[in-house]
Amino acid sequence: MRLLVFSLFVWPLQLLGQPLPDKMLILQKPKVELHQINRNPQFGFSKNARWYVRYNPVYISSACMLYLYQKILSPQFSASCGYDPSCSAMSKKLISEFGVFKGVLYTADRLTRCNKFSFAELEPDEIDPKDGKVHEDVERYK
């Protein structure tokens, strides 16, 4: 008798309260198209640098390493980056604006903020609803 009561009343109620299986949740998730990321890496930090700055070996080697990073590695990581411009592009802007010493320090600040934990602390109005990224400019550091 108990089995009959369980099968008629309790078991259908349990089915109603059960969550959907994972496969059904994945199939019901709306499809979101990925947007094309426009990248235009340029060599060097500043176009109007003086000749003794442009031909400095430290300048050339650091600009070369950053350019190669932007061309080879950065497209692999860009889907998970939450900032626009990317950290390497922002680094070039910071170095050209503030010089090597301050630019590297400000770049370190930007890199420490570029992780999932710091995005959890952001206010909703800081994130652009169109692309879901935080848009920053060099003016932040002035």
C-alpha positions as CSV (number, residue, x, y, z in Angstrom):
1,M,0.0,0.0,0.0
2,R,2.8,2.4,0.9
3,L,4.5,1.7,-2.5
4,L,1.3,2.5,-4.3
5,V,0.9,5.9,-2.4
6,F,4.6,6.7,-3.1
7,S,4.3,5.9,-6.8
8,L,1.1,7.8,-7.3
9,F,1.7,11.0,-5.2
10,V,5.2,11.5,-4.1
11,W,7.2,10.3,-7.1
12,P,5.6,12.7,-9.6
13,L,6.1,15.7,-7.2
14,Q,9.8,14.8,-7.1
15,L,10.0,14.9,-10.9
16,L,8.5,18.4,-11.0
17,G,11.1,19.7,-8.6
18,Q,14.1,18.1,-10.3
19,P,16.4,20.5,-12.2
20,L,17.1,19.9,-15.9
21,P,20.0,17.7,-16.8
22,D,23.2,19.5,-17.9
23,K,22.8,18.5,-21.5
24,M,19.4,20.1,-21.7
25,L,20.7,23.3,-20.0
26,I,23.5,23.5,-22.6
27,L,21.2,23.0,-25.5
28,Q,18.7,25.7,-24.2
29,K,21.5,28.3,-23.7
30,P,21.2,31.1,-26.3
31,K,23.9,31.3,-28.9
32,V,26.1,34.3,-28.7
33,E,28.2,35.3,-31.7
34,L,31.8,36.3,-31.0
35,H,32.8,39.7,-32.2
36,Q,35.9,40.3,-34.3
37,I,38.7,41.8,-32.3
38,N,40.6,44.4,-34.3
39,R,44.3,44.3,-33.7
40,N,46.8,46.6,-35.2
41,P,50.1,46.2,-33.4
42,Q,52.8,48.7,-34.4
43,F,56.4,48.6,-33.7
44,G,57.9,51.1,-31.3
45,F,56.4,53.2,-28.5
46,S,56.3,56.6,-30.1
47,K,56.4,57.9,-33.6
48,N,57.9,61.3,-32.8
49,A,60.7,60.0,-30.6
50,R,64.1,61.6,-31.2
51,W,66.7,59.8,-33.2
52,Y,68.9,58.9,-30.1
53,V,65.8,57.3,-28.5
54,R,64.7,55.4,-31.5
55,Y,68.1,53.9,-32.1
56,N,68.7,53.0,-28.4
57,P,69.3,49.2,-28.1
58,V,67.1,49.0,-25.0
59,Y,64.3,50.8,-26.8
60,I,64.7,48.5,-29.9
61,S,64.8,45.3,-27.9
62,S,61.9,46.1,-25.6
63,A,59.8,47.4,-28.5
64,C,60.7,44.2,-30.5
65,M,59.7,41.9,-27.6
66,L,56.4,43.7,-27.1
67,Y,55.6,43.7,-30.8
68,L,56.3,39.9,-31.1
69,Y,54.1,39.3,-28.0
70,Q,51.3,41.3,-29.7
71,K,51.6,39.4,-33.0
72,I,52.1,35.9,-31.7
73,L,50.8,35.4,-28.1
74,S,48.2,38.1,-27.5
75,P,45.6,36.9,-30.1
76,Q,45.6,33.6,-28.1
77,F,44.7,35.3,-24.9
78,S,42.5,38.1,-26.2
79,A,39.2,36.3,-25.8
80,S,39.6,36.2,-22.0
81,C,40.9,39.8,-21.7
82,G,38.4,42.1,-20.0
83,Y,40.1,45.4,-20.9
84,D,40.1,47.5,-24.0
85,P,42.7,48.3,-25.1
86,S,44.6,45.2,-24.3
87,C,47.3,45.3,-21.6
88,S,50.2,45.3,-24.1
89,A,48.6,48.1,-26.2
90,M,48.0,50.1,-23.0
91,S,51.6,49.4,-22.0
92,K,52.9,51.0,-25.2
93,K,50.6,54.0,-24.6
94,L,51.8,54.4,-21.0
95,I,55.5,54.1,-21.9
96,S,55.2,56.7,-24.7
97,E,53.2,59.0,-22.4
98,F,55.1,58.8,-19.1
99,G,58.5,57.4,-20.0
100,V,60.1,54.0,-19.3
101,F,60.2,54.1,-15.5
102,K,56.7,55.4,-14.8
103,G,55.3,53.5,-17.8
104,V,56.5,50.2,-16.5
105,L,55.1,50.9,-13.0
106,Y,51.7,51.8,-14.4
107,T,51.8,48.7,-16.6
108,A,52.5,46.6,-13.5
109,D,49.4,48.2,-11.9
110,R,47.3,47.4,-15.0
111,L,48.6,43.8,-15.1
112,T,47.7,43.2,-11.4
113,R,44.2,44.4,-12.1
114,C,43.8,42.1,-15.1
115,N,42.4,39.0,-13.5
116,K,39.0,37.4,-12.7
117,F,39.1,38.5,-9.0
118,S,39.4,42.2,-9.7
119,F,36.5,41.9,-12.3
120,A,34.3,40.6,-9.5
121,E,34.8,43.9,-7.7
122,L,33.9,46.2,-10.6
123,E,30.7,48.3,-10.6
124,P,28.2,47.4,-13.4
125,D,28.5,50.9,-14.9
126,E,32.3,50.5,-15.5
127,I,31.6,47.6,-17.9
128,D,30.5,48.4,-21.4
129,P,27.3,46.5,-22.2
130,K,28.1,46.2,-25.9
131,D,31.3,44.2,-25.6
132,G,31.5,43.4,-21.9
133,K,34.9,45.0,-21.5
134,V,36.3,47.8,-19.4
135,H,37.5,50.7,-21.5
136,E,40.4,52.6,-20.1
137,D,42.6,55.4,-21.2
138,V,46.0,56.8,-20.2
139,E,44.1,59.7,-18.5
140,R,43.4,57.4,-15.6
141,Y,47.0,57.7,-14.4
142,K,47.3,61.4,-14.6
